[in-house]
Amino acid sequence: MPPHEGAGDLVDWDEAETALGVPLPGDFRDFLTVYGVGTIDNRLEIASLEAGESDRVDIPAMTRHASGDRGTEESGARRPLRPEPGSLIGWGRLKSYGDTYGLLYWRMDGPDPDLWPVVVRKHGVEGFTEHPRGMADFLGRLLQDAGSLPWDQRDVFGAPHSRFVHRREEERLNAEGIDPWEYLDDLYEELDDPDEDVAVEITSPSGETTVYRRGEVPADIAADLARMREHLTVPDNGELRPAVGLPTPVAAIPNLTFLGLGFRDGTLEITASIALGSPDSGPLQLSAPLQVSVRISGPQGGPGEQVATVETSSTTGRIEVTRERPHTFSVKVPASGSLWEGGRLMSDLATGAGGASVVLSVTDDGVGAFRRAVGVTVTPGAENILRASWPPQV
């Protein structure tokens, strides 16, 4: 769900948090930097920091009324008033055709706002539902997993269909007589046509067939199919065949993938994953700790490289990667002030504006040994290196 041109808000966080009387989680701050105040799929609205019009949602008003939800009093789910421990701070709402059907909060659980869980209160549902990993993880799960749910249980459509529209952009389009949510009509029609809802059928060696409908294809299978299509030919009879000269199953090659980027206090935090595609091609054995290098470049400054060592929980000095067990890790590196000039680093990285990019490299002898075992050849000198770029290279 990439941000559109003109998205993102520049916020004086010291002033905003002083006015609210409470610090806010870093992922919310990053979200406003990259996306800003707006709505996803005309169903999930991000609250503004300042009090707004009656038809908009804002954090001060949500927080004032958070503990006054009388509908939960009988169930014992009513929360204490701020600033008591366990009180709620609002950050968004769920709506359908303009009517609110759910509210999104943080529960103040301890002094660190980055550890506050997300709390959801849906109308007609008794009590609150709690999600312990914060706002970014909550939104990511909605965007990733919604495709496997019936429409009447979804809050947003999910990747790759969902779109974010900033409040400024929505108002501009409405003023020009343009419906910013017109794309939703086509998605509703797709979901209402069961005959056109089959994405792929997979037959196992034993003859069992699994049918995945659109939006239900597991991420690992979808990734394998995408790689396979790059190396397939389609003869006149329509049968897919391997392209000539394909030396090895492409899905077996180790893949280094960006899972997330975050920026706070002058530090860029990267979460990434090393994974395999083919179940019979592993395991991949890596040394612990990993040797990782990060190269950051941007429009305001020249490229710079930071080399980091990623500590792992492995006690044997080895990390085993299989298709079922990818290895996920995080690394933090300082980002120069020139790259952060104007508060735009995360936005530039999200859109690739001005050539902003991050290149992540993992170097390990195990990568070369794995490639030799499955017959993969790469550029000489790069046999032991895995690389990933953000924004992704097309």
N, C-alpha and C positions, 0 to 999 in steps of 0.2 A: 504494500500500500504506500507507494512513494508520495511525498508531498507535492502539490501542484506549485506552479510558479507563483511567487508572491506569498506563499504560506510562511508561517513562523512569526513569532512576536518577540521583540526585544523588551525585556522586563527589568526594572530596577528591583532586584529581589530583596535587598535590604529594606527598601521602602515598603514593598508589598507585604513582606512578612511582619514588619513592625505594625502595619495597619491591621493585619489579621490577628496579631498577637500570638503567632505560632509559626515555627519553621515548617517547610513543606518538603516532601520527599524529592530526592534528586531526579528520579525518573519522570516525575511530573514537570519539574523545571526543564529537563531536556526535551520533553514532549512539546512544551510551549515554544521552545527555541526552534525546533524543527517544523512542527505543524501549526502551533498556535491554538487559539480558541475556535472551535468549530464542531462539526458533526460528522460521524461515520454512518454512511448508508441511510441518512435521515432518521436514524434510530438511536444512536448513542451520542449524546451531546456533552462536550467537555465544558465544565463551568468556568466562567470568567473570574478574575481576581477581584473585580469591582462590581458593585451593585449595578444591575442593568434594568432593562425594561421588563414589564410584567410577563412577557411571553418568553423571556430568556432565563437561563439558570445561572446563578452566581454563588461563589463559595460563602460569602458572608451570610446570605439569606438561608442557604442550605444548612449551614452550621448552626444558626440560631434555632432552626426548627427541627434539627436532627433528633433531639431527645423528646420532642413533643408529639411523637407519632402515637396517638392514642390507640390506633388499631392493633398495636403490639403489646399494650399494657396487660391485657388479660392473660396473654401467653407467658408473661414474665420476661419478655425479650426487650423491654424498654431500657434504654441506655442512660447513664448518668449525664448530667449537664457538664459542658466544658467549663473549667479546665480539669475536672476530676478525671482520674485514671479510667480508661475504658470509654471515654466520651467519643463522639463521632464528629468528623470534619467532612463535609460534602465536597465532591469533586466532579460529579457528573450525574446525568439522568438518562434513563431509557424511555423512549417515546415512540408512539405509533400514531401516524396521521395527526401529529401535533399534540396528542394527549399523553401525559406522563403515566407510565405503567411501572416504573422502577426508579430507585435512587441509588447512587453509588457513593460510598463513604470510605474514609480511612478510620480505623479504630486506633486511638492514641494509646499504644501499648509500649511504654518505656520512653526514654528521652531521645532515641534515635529515630527520626521519621522514616529513614530508609528501611526500617524493619517493621513498620506499621502494616498490618494486613488490610486487605480490601474487604469491605462489608457491603452486601447487596440486599436491599429491601425491595421486593416486588409486591405490587398490589395484588391482593387476593391470595397471597402465600403467607402462611403464618411464620412470624419470626424473621431472622436474618440468616443469610448464607455468607460464610466467611471464606476468603481465599488468602492463604497465608503469605504469598510471595510478592505482593505489591501490585501497583497499577500496571507497569509494563508487562509483567508476566500475565496478568489478568487479560489485558487487551490482546496480547499475543495468542493466548489460548482461544479467545473468541474468534480471532481471525483465522487461526489454523484449524480449529476443530469444528467450527460451525457447519462446515460442509457435510459432516456425517450425521447431522440432526435433521429431522423433519422441519419444514419451514416454520410451522407454528411453535417450534421450540427454540428458534434462533433469535439472537439479539442483533447480529449483523450477518451479512452473507458469508464472509470469510474469503481468504485469499483463493484465487487472484482477482475476485470480483469486487471486493470492497473498495470504496473510495472515501477519502477524507476531503471535506470542503470547508475552508476557513469561513468564519462568519462574514468577513469583509467580502469575500468572493461570492458567497451565497446572496448577500444583499445586492451586489453589483449585477449579478445575473438576473435576479428577480426584477430589478429596475429596468432591465433591457427586455423583459418578457421572456426570458429563457429559464426553463425548468432545470435546476442543477441536478435533480434526481431522476431525470428521464431514463437513464440507463437501468433503473430498477424495474421498469415496466417489462423490458425484455427478459430480465432474470425471473420475474414472476411467471411469465409465459413459459419459459424453459422448465421451471419446476412443476408447472401444471400439466406437462405433456409427458406421461410416463413412458410412451413408446420411444421418445427421443432422449431418454435419460441414461442410457447405457454408455459408459466410457470405454471399458475394456473387459474382455473375457480372457482369463488365463487358465490354461489346462495343464495340470501337473503330469509328470511322467506316469503316474498311476491311473490317469484318465479322469481325475476329478476336476470339474470346472468351477471356477470362482468368478462371479460376475460383480464388477465394481461399477456403481453408478457415478455420474458426474458429481464431483465434490467429495466422493468417498474413497478415491484411490489413495492408499497410504503413500506418504511422502517418499519412502525409499523405492517403492515400485515406480512411482511417477518419475523419479530421477533416473532409474534404470532405463525406462522406456524412452526418455528424452535422449539419453546417450546412445541408445541403440538406433534411434531414428537417424542419427548423424552418420551411421555406417551401414545403412540398408539401401537396397535398390528395389524398385517396384517394376517388374516386367509387365508386359501387356496383359497377362492373366491376372494381375493384381496381387500376386503372392509376394510377400516380403522375403527377400533373400539377402544374406550377408554380402556386403560390397567386396569386390575383388581385392585381395591383399590384406584383409583385416587380420593382423597377426595374433590377436588375443582378445578375449572378451573385455571390452572397454570398461565395463562395470567393475572389473576386478582391480583397476588401477587405484591406488590410494588417493582419496580426495580430501583436500583441506578446504574447509568451508567456513566463511564468516557466519556466526550466529547472532552477533550483536555488537554495537558500538555505543560507548557512553563517554561523556566528558564532564569532569568536575574538578575544581580546584587545580587547574592546570595539568591534569593527568588524563590521558586517553586510555580507557579500559576496553579491551577487545576480548570477546568470547568467541571461540572457534571450536571446530570439531574435525577430527581425523576419522574417516569412515571408509569401509569397503562396500562394494556393491554386490559381488558374487559370493554366495554362501560357501562355495568349495575352494575359494582362492586364498584363504588365510591359514593361520593367523599372521598378522603383521607384528613383528617384534621391534619395539622402540626402546631406546635407552632412557632412563630416568635419572636426573631431570631433563626435560626437553631443552634443546638449544633453539631459541626462537629469535629472529630478527624482524624488526618493524621499521619500515621506511615510510615517512610521512612527507607529502608534498602538497603545496597549495598555492593559491594565487598571490599571497602576500609575502611569501618567502621561499627560498630555495629548498631543495630536498634535504632531509636530514635522516640519519639512520640511527636507531637505538637497538642495541643488542640486549636481550633479556633472557634470564634463565627461569623456566617455569617449574616451580616446585610441584611435586606430585605426592600422592599418598602411597606410592609403591614402595615396599620395603625390600624388594628383590633386585632393584636396579633395572627392571625391565617393565615395559608397558605392553600388554597384549591387546591388539585390536582385531576384532572379528566383525562380520556384518551385523551380528546381533548385539555386539558391544563396541560401539564407536567410542573414541576417547575425546572427551570435552575438557577444555582447559581455558583459563583466563590469564591475560598478561596485561600489566599496567606500564605505560611508558609516558614520560613527560612530553607535552606538546609545547612548542615554542610560542611565545607571546604573539609573534607575527602571524602565526596560523590562526590564532584565536581572536585576532583584531576584529572589533565590531561584534563580537559574540556570534560569529557566523560559522564556526568550524563545523559543528554538527550538521547544520543546514547545507553547507557546501559539500560535505561528504555524502549526504543523503541524495543530493541531486547531481553531483559531479561538477558543480559550478566552478568556473575558472580553473579547471584542471585539478581540483582538490582530490587527493587519493591516498589510500593506505595500502601498502603491499606487505603481506605477512609471509614469512618464510620459516619453514622448519627443516633443519638439516640433521640427518641421522643415517648411519650406515645401514640400519634395518630397512630403510626405504629402498636403497639400491639392491639389497639382497632379495627383497620381496619382488621387485620388478624383474630381476634376473630369473627368479624361480618361475614366474608366469610368462616369461618371454616378452616383456615390454621393453622397448628401447626408447630412450629419450635423448635430448641433445647432449653430446659429450661434455662432461664436467658438471652436469646437473643431475646425475643419476641418483644422488642421495638427497635431493632437495624437493620439498613440496611447497608450492606457492599458491596464494590466493590474493585477489585484489578487491578493494572496495573503493568506488562502485565496481560491480562485476564487469570484466572485460568482455565485450561482445565479439 
